[in-house]
Amino acid sequence: MAYSDKVLDHYENPRNVGKMDAEDDTVGTGMVGAPACGDVMRLQIKVGDDGVIQDAKFKTYGCGSAIASSSLLTEWVKGRTLDEAASIKNTEIAEELALPPVKIHCSVLAEDAIKAAVKDFREKHSA
Amino acid sequence: MHVNNEIGVITDIGAIGEICRAKKVFFHVDAAQSVGKVDIDVTAMKIDLLSACAHKIYGPKGIGILYVSRKPRVRLEAQMHGGGHERGMRSGTLATHQIVGMGEAFRIAKAEMHAENIRIMALKQRLWDGLSDMEEVFINGSPDQRVPGNLNVSFNFVEGESLIMSLNDLAVSSGSACTSASLEPSYVLRALGLNDEMAHSSLRFSIGRFTTEENVDFAIGKIRAAVEKLRELSPLWDMYKDGVDLNSIEWAAH
Protein backbone atom coordinates (compact mmCIF):
# COMPACT_ATOMS: atom_id res chain seq x y z
CA MET A 1 0.00 0.00 0.00
CA ALA A 2 1.37 3.41 -0.94
CA TYR A 3 0.97 6.12 1.66
CA SER A 4 1.00 9.80 0.82
CA ASP A 5 3.86 11.96 2.12
CA LYS A 6 1.44 13.68 4.50
CA VAL A 7 0.34 10.39 6.02
CA LEU A 8 3.96 9.34 6.42
CA ASP A 9 4.86 12.69 8.00
CA HIS A 10 2.06 12.47 10.59
CA TYR A 11 2.90 8.83 11.21
CA GLU A 12 6.62 9.49 11.69
CA ASN A 13 6.06 12.68 13.69
CA PRO A 14 2.61 12.51 15.23
CA ARG A 15 1.43 15.86 16.62
CA ASN A 16 -0.15 16.31 20.04
CA VAL A 17 0.17 12.78 21.35
CA GLY A 18 -0.99 12.50 24.91
CA LYS A 19 -3.68 12.24 27.46
CA MET A 20 -5.68 14.78 29.48
CA ASP A 21 -7.58 14.25 32.68
CA ALA A 22 -10.99 13.08 31.48
CA GLU A 23 -12.55 14.20 34.79
CA ASP A 24 -11.44 17.80 34.27
CA ASP A 25 -14.44 20.07 33.58
CA THR A 26 -12.63 21.89 30.79
CA VAL A 27 -11.84 18.66 28.95
CA GLY A 28 -14.01 16.77 26.46
CA THR A 29 -13.11 13.18 25.58
CA GLY A 30 -14.18 11.19 22.54
CA MET A 31 -13.23 7.56 22.20
CA VAL A 32 -14.44 5.81 19.06
CA GLY A 33 -13.79 2.56 17.23
CA ALA A 34 -13.20 -0.90 18.60
CA PRO A 35 -10.09 -3.02 19.11
CA ALA A 36 -11.77 -5.87 17.25
CA CYS A 37 -12.03 -3.68 14.16
CA GLY A 38 -8.39 -2.67 14.36
CA ASP A 39 -8.99 1.02 15.11
CA VAL A 40 -9.50 2.91 18.36
CA MET A 41 -9.12 6.69 18.58
CA ARG A 42 -9.15 8.74 21.74
CA LEU A 43 -9.35 12.47 21.10
CA GLN A 44 -9.42 15.01 23.92
CA ILE A 45 -10.00 18.75 23.74
CA LYS A 46 -9.40 21.44 26.35
CA VAL A 47 -11.92 24.24 26.00
CA GLY A 48 -11.53 27.84 27.25
CA ASP A 49 -14.25 29.98 28.87
CA ASP A 50 -14.85 31.57 25.46
CA GLY A 51 -15.79 28.19 23.96
CA VAL A 52 -12.61 28.03 21.90
CA ILE A 53 -10.52 24.85 21.85
CA GLN A 54 -7.16 25.69 23.43
CA ASP A 55 -5.47 22.32 23.21
CA ALA A 56 -6.05 18.86 21.78
CA LYS A 57 -4.44 15.48 22.44
CA PHE A 58 -4.88 12.08 20.88
CA LYS A 59 -3.85 8.49 21.08
CA THR A 60 -4.74 6.00 18.35
CA TYR A 61 -4.51 2.26 17.95
CA GLY A 62 -4.75 1.55 14.26
CA CYS A 63 -3.09 1.72 10.90
CA GLY A 64 -0.92 4.59 9.68
CA SER A 65 -3.88 6.35 8.08
CA ALA A 66 -5.84 6.23 11.34
CA ILE A 67 -2.89 7.68 13.25
CA ALA A 68 -2.40 10.39 10.61
CA SER A 69 -6.13 11.27 10.53
CA SER A 70 -6.26 11.82 14.28
CA SER A 71 -2.92 13.63 14.40
CA LEU A 72 -4.07 16.04 11.68
CA LEU A 73 -7.37 16.59 13.46
CA THR A 74 -5.64 17.74 16.65
CA GLU A 75 -3.86 20.40 14.61
CA TRP A 76 -7.06 21.54 12.94
CA VAL A 77 -9.30 21.85 16.00
CA LYS A 78 -6.97 24.06 18.03
CA GLY A 79 -8.23 27.64 17.98
CA ARG A 80 -11.64 26.66 16.63
CA THR A 81 -14.95 26.98 18.42
CA LEU A 82 -16.85 23.83 19.38
CA ASP A 83 -19.31 24.33 16.52
CA GLU A 84 -16.52 24.83 14.01
CA ALA A 85 -14.68 21.74 15.25
CA ALA A 86 -17.81 19.59 15.19
CA SER A 87 -18.49 20.60 11.60
CA ILE A 88 -15.18 19.23 10.26
CA LYS A 89 -16.02 16.67 7.60
CA ASN A 90 -14.25 13.40 7.02
CA THR A 91 -13.91 14.29 3.35
CA GLU A 92 -11.68 17.26 4.26
CA ILE A 93 -9.39 14.96 6.23
CA ALA A 94 -9.35 12.31 3.49
CA GLU A 95 -8.55 14.95 0.89
CA GLU A 96 -5.78 16.60 2.91
CA LEU A 97 -4.10 13.23 3.55
CA ALA A 98 -4.90 11.79 0.09
CA LEU A 99 -6.32 8.66 1.68
CA PRO A 100 -7.03 5.77 -0.70
CA PRO A 101 -10.62 4.45 -0.79
CA VAL A 102 -9.81 1.50 1.46
CA LYS A 103 -8.70 3.97 4.19
CA ILE A 104 -11.62 6.40 4.05
CA HIS A 105 -13.06 4.80 7.18
CA CYS A 106 -10.07 6.22 9.11
CA SER A 107 -11.19 9.77 8.30
CA VAL A 108 -14.78 8.87 9.22
CA LEU A 109 -13.51 7.65 12.57
CA ALA A 110 -11.64 10.93 13.10
CA GLU A 111 -14.82 12.92 12.38
CA ASP A 112 -16.69 10.71 14.84
CA ALA A 113 -13.95 11.30 17.43
CA ILE A 114 -14.17 15.11 17.40
CA LYS A 115 -17.97 14.99 17.44
CA ALA A 116 -17.83 12.64 20.43
CA ALA A 117 -15.35 14.88 22.25
CA VAL A 118 -17.52 17.97 21.69
CA LYS A 119 -20.62 16.06 22.82
CA ASP A 120 -18.83 14.87 25.96
CA PHE A 121 -17.78 18.43 26.81
CA ARG A 122 -21.29 19.79 26.23
CA GLU A 123 -22.87 17.06 28.34
CA LYS A 124 -20.57 17.97 31.22
CA HIS A 125 -21.82 21.54 31.05
CA SER A 126 -25.49 21.01 30.30
CA ALA A 127 -26.42 20.15 33.89
CA MET B 1 -1.91 -28.19 3.99
CA HIS B 2 1.19 -29.93 5.31
CA VAL B 3 2.63 -26.76 6.84
CA ASN B 4 0.43 -23.77 7.51
CA ASN B 5 1.46 -20.69 5.56
CA GLU B 6 0.80 -18.20 8.38
CA ILE B 7 1.93 -19.95 11.52
CA GLY B 8 4.26 -22.65 10.15
CA VAL B 9 2.60 -25.39 12.17
CA ILE B 10 3.21 -28.90 10.83
CA THR B 11 0.11 -31.05 10.33
CA ASP B 12 0.35 -34.77 11.11
CA ILE B 13 -0.03 -35.82 7.48
CA GLY B 14 0.81 -39.47 8.27
CA ALA B 15 -2.16 -39.76 10.64
CA ILE B 16 -4.54 -38.20 8.11
CA GLY B 17 -3.12 -40.49 5.41
CA GLU B 18 -3.93 -43.54 7.54
CA ILE B 19 -7.54 -42.45 7.94
CA CYS B 20 -7.95 -41.61 4.26
CA ARG B 21 -6.45 -44.90 3.12
CA ALA B 22 -8.64 -46.88 5.54
CA LYS B 23 -11.77 -45.07 4.29
CA LYS B 24 -10.60 -45.32 0.65
CA VAL B 25 -10.55 -41.56 0.21
CA PHE B 26 -7.88 -40.03 -2.01
CA PHE B 27 -5.49 -37.79 -0.10
CA HIS B 28 -4.12 -34.66 -1.81
CA VAL B 29 -1.50 -32.76 0.20
CA ASP B 30 -0.61 -29.10 -0.31
CA ALA B 31 3.11 -29.23 0.39
CA ALA B 32 3.95 -25.72 -0.83
CA GLN B 33 5.28 -24.72 2.58
CA SER B 34 6.78 -28.06 3.58
CA VAL B 35 8.95 -29.31 0.70
CA GLY B 36 12.58 -28.66 1.43
CA LYS B 37 11.79 -27.96 5.07
CA VAL B 38 10.47 -31.23 6.49
CA ASP B 39 10.97 -34.84 5.38
CA ILE B 40 8.23 -36.17 3.14
CA ASP B 41 7.76 -39.86 2.34
CA VAL B 42 4.71 -40.24 0.12
CA THR B 43 4.59 -44.03 0.66
CA ALA B 44 4.87 -44.01 4.44
CA MET B 45 2.50 -41.03 4.78
CA LYS B 46 0.00 -42.64 2.39
CA ILE B 47 -0.17 -39.57 0.19
CA ASP B 48 -1.99 -40.05 -3.14
CA LEU B 49 -1.42 -36.59 -4.59
CA LEU B 50 0.98 -33.85 -3.60
CA SER B 51 1.43 -30.30 -4.90
CA ALA B 52 4.46 -28.10 -4.41
CA CYS B 53 6.12 -25.19 -6.15
CA ALA B 54 9.69 -24.20 -6.90
CA HIS B 55 9.73 -20.61 -5.70
CA LYS B 56 9.26 -21.51 -2.03
CA ILE B 57 12.61 -23.28 -2.05
CA TYR B 58 14.63 -20.67 -3.97
CA GLY B 59 13.72 -22.07 -7.39
CA PRO B 60 12.18 -20.11 -10.25
CA LYS B 61 8.66 -18.72 -10.08
CA GLY B 62 6.06 -20.15 -12.42
CA ILE B 63 6.67 -23.86 -12.02
CA GLY B 64 5.58 -26.52 -9.58
CA ILE B 65 4.95 -30.21 -9.28
CA LEU B 66 1.95 -32.44 -8.96
CA TYR B 67 2.81 -35.89 -7.66
CA VAL B 68 0.25 -38.55 -8.59
CA SER B 69 0.57 -42.04 -7.15
CA ARG B 70 0.49 -45.03 -9.49
CA LYS B 71 -0.88 -47.35 -6.88
CA PRO B 72 -3.55 -46.75 -5.78
CA ARG B 73 -4.27 -45.37 -9.20
CA VAL B 74 -5.75 -41.88 -9.28
CA ARG B 75 -7.76 -40.88 -12.32
CA LEU B 76 -7.44 -37.18 -13.02
CA GLU B 77 -9.21 -34.96 -15.45
CA ALA B 78 -6.80 -32.63 -17.23
CA GLN B 79 -7.15 -28.87 -16.74
CA MET B 80 -5.20 -28.12 -19.90
CA HIS B 81 -6.12 -29.76 -23.17
CA GLY B 82 -4.13 -30.18 -26.33
CA GLY B 83 -1.62 -32.65 -27.61
CA GLY B 84 -1.89 -34.97 -24.65
CA HIS B 85 1.62 -34.49 -23.27
CA GLU B 86 2.51 -35.85 -19.80
CA ARG B 87 0.16 -38.80 -20.24
CA GLY B 88 -2.63 -36.39 -21.11
CA MET B 89 -2.42 -34.57 -17.77
CA ARG B 90 -0.71 -31.41 -18.99
CA SER B 91 -0.68 -30.63 -22.65
CA GLY B 92 1.67 -28.03 -24.07
CA THR B 93 5.35 -27.41 -24.53
CA LEU B 94 7.30 -27.54 -21.28
CA ALA B 95 9.55 -24.75 -20.03
CA THR B 96 12.85 -26.60 -19.89
CA HIS B 97 14.77 -23.83 -18.11
CA GLN B 98 12.16 -23.73 -15.37
CA ILE B 99 12.23 -27.48 -14.95
CA VAL B 100 16.02 -27.48 -14.70
CA GLY B 101 15.89 -24.59 -12.22
CA MET B 102 13.35 -26.37 -10.08
CA GLY B 103 15.30 -29.62 -10.19
CA GLU B 104 18.47 -27.89 -9.04
CA ALA B 105 16.57 -26.05 -6.29
CA PHE B 106 15.21 -29.35 -5.01
CA ARG B 107 18.64 -30.98 -5.21
CA ILE B 108 20.20 -28.24 -3.08
CA ALA B 109 17.28 -28.29 -0.65
CA LYS B 110 17.61 -32.02 -0.15
CA ALA B 111 21.36 -31.81 0.39
CA GLU B 112 21.24 -28.91 2.82
CA MET B 113 17.86 -29.25 4.52
CA HIS B 114 18.87 -30.92 7.76
CA ALA B 115 21.89 -28.72 8.43
CA GLU B 116 19.93 -25.61 7.39
CA ASN B 117 17.07 -26.46 9.72
CA ILE B 118 19.44 -26.48 12.69
CA ARG B 119 20.97 -23.15 11.71
CA ILE B 120 17.59 -21.52 11.03
CA MET B 121 16.12 -22.85 14.26
CA ALA B 122 18.97 -21.20 16.18
CA LEU B 123 18.30 -17.90 14.40
CA LYS B 124 14.60 -18.10 15.19
CA GLN B 125 15.39 -18.75 18.85
CA ARG B 126 17.70 -15.73 18.78
CA LEU B 127 14.89 -13.59 17.35
CA TRP B 128 12.36 -14.81 19.89
CA ASP B 129 14.83 -14.36 22.77
CA GLY B 130 15.25 -10.77 21.61
CA LEU B 131 11.51 -10.09 21.72
CA SER B 132 10.00 -12.35 24.34
CA ASP B 133 10.98 -10.26 27.39
CA MET B 134 8.69 -7.43 26.20
CA GLU B 135 5.31 -7.26 27.90
CA GLU B 136 2.26 -8.78 26.20
CA VAL B 137 4.09 -10.49 23.33
CA PHE B 138 2.91 -13.96 22.32
CA ILE B 139 3.85 -16.69 19.81
CA ASN B 140 0.91 -17.82 17.71
CA GLY B 141 0.68 -21.55 17.05
CA SER B 142 2.67 -24.42 18.50
CA PRO B 143 6.21 -23.46 19.47
CA ASP B 144 7.49 -27.01 18.79
CA GLN B 145 5.36 -28.60 16.05
CA ARG B 146 6.49 -26.01 13.57
CA VAL B 147 8.92 -25.39 10.70
CA PRO B 148 12.14 -23.73 11.88
CA GLY B 149 11.84 -20.61 9.70
CA ASN B 150 8.47 -19.30 10.86
CA LEU B 151 7.77 -17.03 13.80
CA ASN B 152 4.28 -15.54 14.10
CA VAL B 153 3.96 -13.11 16.98
CA SER B 154 1.19 -10.95 18.40
CA PHE B 155 2.23 -7.63 19.94
CA ASN B 156 -0.80 -6.78 22.04
CA PHE B 157 -2.14 -3.20 21.86
CA VAL B 158 -0.24 -2.50 18.61
CA GLU B 159 -1.94 -2.76 15.23
CA GLY B 160 -0.09 -4.94 12.70
CA GLU B 161 -0.28 -2.70 9.68
CA SER B 162 1.10 0.34 11.49
CA LEU B 163 3.84 -1.87 12.90
CA ILE B 164 4.78 -2.88 9.36
CA MET B 165 4.95 0.81 8.43
CA SER B 166 7.57 1.30 11.12
CA LEU B 167 9.52 -1.69 9.91
CA ASN B 168 10.19 -0.51 6.39
CA ASP B 169 13.74 -1.84 6.64
CA LEU B 170 12.37 -5.34 7.16
CA ALA B 171 10.33 -7.58 4.88
CA VAL B 172 7.59 -8.86 7.17
CA SER B 173 3.97 -9.70 6.72
CA SER B 174 0.72 -9.50 8.63
CA GLY B 175 -1.54 -12.41 7.86
CA SER B 176 -0.88 -14.28 4.65
CA ALA B 177 0.37 -12.85 1.38
CA CYS B 178 -2.87 -13.86 -0.29
CA THR B 179 -4.94 -11.69 2.05
CA SER B 180 -2.55 -8.84 2.90
CA ALA B 181 -4.68 -6.37 0.96
CA SER B 182 -7.68 -7.13 3.13
CA LEU B 183 -8.38 -5.42 6.41
CA GLU B 184 -9.91 -8.49 8.00
CA PRO B 185 -7.93 -10.19 10.77
CA SER B 186 -6.34 -13.52 9.88
CA TYR B 187 -8.85 -16.37 9.86
CA VAL B 188 -6.03 -18.75 10.80
CA LEU B 189 -5.35 -16.87 14.02
CA ARG B 190 -9.09 -16.51 14.68
CA ALA B 191 -9.39 -20.29 14.32
CA LEU B 192 -6.67 -20.71 16.97
CA GLY B 193 -8.99 -18.89 19.36
CA LEU B 194 -7.37 -15.46 19.25
CA ASN B 195 -9.75 -12.54 19.53
CA ASP B 196 -9.88 -10.01 16.70
CA GLU B 197 -7.56 -7.51 18.35
CA MET B 198 -4.83 -10.07 18.98
CA ALA B 199 -5.19 -11.24 15.38
CA HIS B 200 -4.90 -7.61 14.21
CA SER B 201 -1.72 -7.28 16.28
CA SER B 202 0.22 -10.10 14.65
CA LEU B 203 3.27 -10.20 12.44
CA ARG B 204 4.90 -13.10 10.63
CA PHE B 205 8.68 -13.31 10.43
CA SER B 206 10.33 -15.74 8.05
CA ILE B 207 13.94 -16.83 8.38
CA GLY B 208 15.58 -18.41 5.38
CA ARG B 209 18.75 -19.52 3.69
CA PHE B 210 20.20 -16.04 3.40
CA THR B 211 19.30 -14.73 6.88
CA THR B 212 22.27 -13.98 9.14
CA GLU B 213 22.73 -13.32 12.86
CA GLU B 214 23.34 -9.65 12.03
CA ASN B 215 20.00 -9.53 10.20
CA VAL B 216 18.23 -10.96 13.23
CA ASP B 217 19.89 -8.55 15.67
CA PHE B 218 19.05 -5.61 13.40
CA ALA B 219 15.44 -6.77 13.23
CA ILE B 220 15.18 -7.11 17.01
CA GLY B 221 16.30 -3.51 17.51
CA LYS B 222 13.87 -2.17 14.90
CA ILE B 223 10.93 -4.20 16.19
CA ARG B 224 11.44 -3.22 19.82
CA ALA B 225 11.69 0.46 18.95
CA ALA B 226 8.59 0.31 16.75
CA VAL B 227 6.48 -1.53 19.32
CA GLU B 228 7.50 0.91 22.05
CA LYS B 229 6.73 3.90 19.84
CA LEU B 230 3.31 2.59 18.81
CA ARG B 231 2.40 1.62 22.37
CA GLU B 232 3.10 5.21 23.42
CA LEU B 233 0.52 6.15 20.77
CA SER B 234 -1.97 3.46 21.75
CA PRO B 235 -4.98 4.29 23.95
CA LEU B 236 -5.35 0.55 24.57
CA TRP B 237 -1.83 0.36 26.03
CA ASP B 238 -2.71 3.34 28.28
CA MET B 239 -5.80 1.55 29.52
CA TYR B 240 -3.90 -1.70 30.05
CA LYS B 241 -1.30 0.19 32.09
CA ASP B 242 -4.09 1.83 34.10
CA GLY B 243 -5.50 -1.62 34.87
CA VAL B 244 -8.64 -1.22 32.76
CA ASP B 245 -10.10 -4.50 31.50
CA LEU B 246 -10.60 -3.87 27.78
CA ASN B 247 -13.27 -6.56 27.66
CA SER B 248 -15.35 -4.60 30.16
CA ILE B 249 -15.78 -1.70 27.75
CA GLU B 250 -18.68 -1.53 25.33
CA TRP B 251 -16.95 -0.72 22.08
CA ALA B 252 -18.84 0.70 19.15
CA ALA B 253 -18.00 -1.76 16.38
CA HIS B 254 -17.78 -0.10 12.99
Interface residues (C-beta under 8 A of the other chain):
Chain A: M1 Y3 Y11 P14 V17 K19 M31 V32 G33 A34 P35 A36 C37 G38 D39 V40 M41 R42 K59 T60 Y61 G62 C63 G64 A66 I67 V102 H105 V108 L109
Chain B: F157 V158 E159 E161 S162 M165 A181 L183 P185 N195 D196 E197 H200 E232 L233 S234 P235 L236 W237 D238 L246 W251 A252 A253 H254
